Amino acid sequence: MNPSLAIRIEEALGMEEGTLMVLQAFHDIKLEKAKMHSKQTPDLSKLRPALFWDTDITKIDWIKNQRFIIERIEERGNEIEKEEIKKFYNQRLLTKSDHL
């Protein structure tokens, strides 16, 4: 939605000016977060779901729970799983430092 169209629709419907553009911004933010989140997941095919028996592996917040995940993989993971987690978190650190 562009501002010109938003203004016309808002006037026609008697809405407060800017309402549709605010909604558009929230929608755009939601899409961007979803896109970012999809890049913030390791290759799950390399991780045994049994490692995370107490939760749904597809719903893990890999960023928020980083410390817990690394500890669990270090304790119970095989070499492939350890390498995937190492690669995932190292890549995130590189990407993050690129933006600084």
C-alpha positions as CSV (number, residue, x, y, z in Angstrom):
1,M,0.0,0.0,0.0
2,N,1.3,3.4,-0.8
3,P,0.5,6.7,1.0
4,S,-1.7,8.1,-1.8
5,L,-3.9,5.0,-1.9
6,A,-4.1,4.9,1.9
7,I,-5.2,8.5,2.1
8,R,-8.0,8.0,-0.5
9,I,-9.3,4.8,1.2
10,E,-9.1,6.4,4.7
11,E,-11.1,9.4,3.5
12,A,-13.7,7.3,1.7
13,L,-14.2,5.1,4.8
14,G,-13.9,8.0,7.3
15,M,-10.9,6.5,9.0
16,E,-8.2,8.4,10.8
17,E,-5.4,9.5,8.6
18,G,-2.4,7.2,8.7
19,T,-4.2,4.2,10.0
20,L,-3.7,2.1,6.9
21,M,0.0,3.0,6.6
22,V,0.6,2.0,10.2
23,L,-1.1,-1.3,9.5
24,Q,1.1,-1.7,6.4
25,A,4.2,-1.0,8.5
26,F,3.3,-3.7,11.0
27,H,2.6,-6.1,8.2
28,D,6.0,-5.4,6.6
29,I,7.7,-5.8,10.0
30,K,6.0,-9.2,10.5
31,L,7.1,-10.4,7.0
32,E,10.7,-9.2,7.7
33,K,10.8,-11.0,11.0
34,A,9.6,-14.2,9.4
35,K,12.3,-13.9,6.8
36,M,14.9,-13.3,9.4
37,H,13.7,-16.2,11.5
38,S,13.9,-18.6,8.6
39,K,17.7,-17.8,8.4
40,Q,18.1,-18.3,12.1
41,T,17.6,-22.1,12.2
42,P,20.4,-24.7,11.8
43,D,20.0,-27.5,9.4
44,L,17.5,-29.6,11.4
45,S,18.1,-32.7,9.2
46,K,21.5,-32.9,10.9
47,L,20.1,-32.9,14.4
48,R,18.3,-35.8,16.0
49,P,14.9,-34.8,17.4
50,A,15.7,-37.0,20.4
51,L,18.2,-34.5,21.6
52,F,15.3,-32.2,22.3
53,W,12.9,-34.7,23.6
54,D,11.3,-32.2,25.9
55,T,10.3,-29.7,23.2
56,D,9.2,-29.5,19.6
57,I,12.5,-29.0,17.7
58,T,10.7,-27.0,15.0
59,K,9.6,-24.4,17.6
60,I,12.9,-23.8,19.4
61,D,14.0,-20.2,19.5
62,W,17.6,-20.9,18.4
63,I,18.8,-17.4,19.2
64,K,17.1,-16.9,22.6
65,N,18.1,-20.4,23.8
66,Q,21.6,-20.5,22.4
67,R,23.4,-21.3,25.7
68,F,21.0,-24.2,26.5
69,I,21.3,-25.6,23.0
70,I,25.1,-25.5,22.9
71,E,25.3,-27.2,26.4
72,R,22.9,-29.9,25.3
73,I,24.7,-30.6,22.0
74,E,28.1,-30.6,23.8
75,E,26.7,-33.2,26.4
76,R,24.7,-35.4,24.1
77,G,25.4,-34.6,20.5
78,N,27.4,-36.6,18.0
79,E,30.2,-35.1,15.9
80,I,27.9,-34.1,13.0
81,E,25.5,-32.3,15.4
82,K,28.3,-30.5,17.1
83,E,29.7,-29.4,13.8
84,E,26.3,-28.1,12.6
85,I,25.7,-26.1,15.8
86,K,29.2,-24.7,15.7
87,K,28.8,-23.7,12.0
88,F,25.3,-22.2,12.7
89,Y,26.4,-20.0,15.7
90,N,29.7,-19.0,14.1
91,Q,27.9,-17.9,11.0
92,R,25.4,-15.9,13.1
93,L,28.4,-14.1,14.8
94,L,30.0,-13.3,11.4
95,T,26.7,-12.0,10.0
96,K,26.1,-9.9,13.1
97,S,29.6,-8.4,13.0
98,D,29.1,-7.5,9.4
99,H,26.2,-5.2,10.4
100,L,28.2,-3.3,13.1
